[in-house]
């Protein structure tokens, strides 16, 4: 949920240039799903997000920060 909240602060330019690598709409949307549909959460989706998607996002962020330094 925190990643979703923080992604709202990204610039449009960053979102547009990384949209092929990261599905920002899904990143922003998962917060509402977790917060409001918690009784219907699919633990397989949560696990896949935590073990596959979050590391991919972390890698992209590290690469982006390295470019700006």
N, C-alpha and C positions, 0 to 999 in steps of 0.2 A: 504494500500500500504506500509505503514511504517513497519508493522509486517513482510510482505513478504521480504522487503529489509533487515531487521535485521536478519531474519532467515538464510540468506546466511552466517552469521558469526558463526553459531552453529557448533560444532564439529561433525564429522561423527559418533563418538561413541554415542553422545547424540541423534542424529537423529535415529540411528539404535535401540537404547533402548526404544525410545518413539514412534516409527513409527506405532505401533498398536493403540496408543491412538490419535495421531495427524497425519493427512495425509499431510506430509511435501511437497510432490509434488504439492498438491492443494494449500497449503499456499504460496508456491513460485510462482505458476502459476497465482494466482488471481491478482497479481500486473499487469501482462501484459494484462489481460482481462480488468481490470479497466482503465488502461492507454491508451490502444489502441482500445478498443471496446466500449468506453463510450456511443456511440449512441445506442448500442444494450444491455445495461445492464438490467438485470432482477431485479427489486427492491425487489422481493420476495427472491431472492438468497442473495442479499445484507443484507436484514433484518435478514434472517436466520443465516447468517454468524455473524452478529453483536450481535445477541441476544442469539445464541446457541454456535457457534463455538469459538468465542472470549472468552467468560467466561470459556469454557472448557480448552482452551489454558492457560488462566490466572491461573486457578487452578493447572494445571500441572506445570507451572513455579514456583508457590509458593511452591508446594510440592518438586520440585527439589532443590530449594534454601534452604529449610529447611533441606534436607538430607545433603547438603554440609556444613552447618554451624557447 
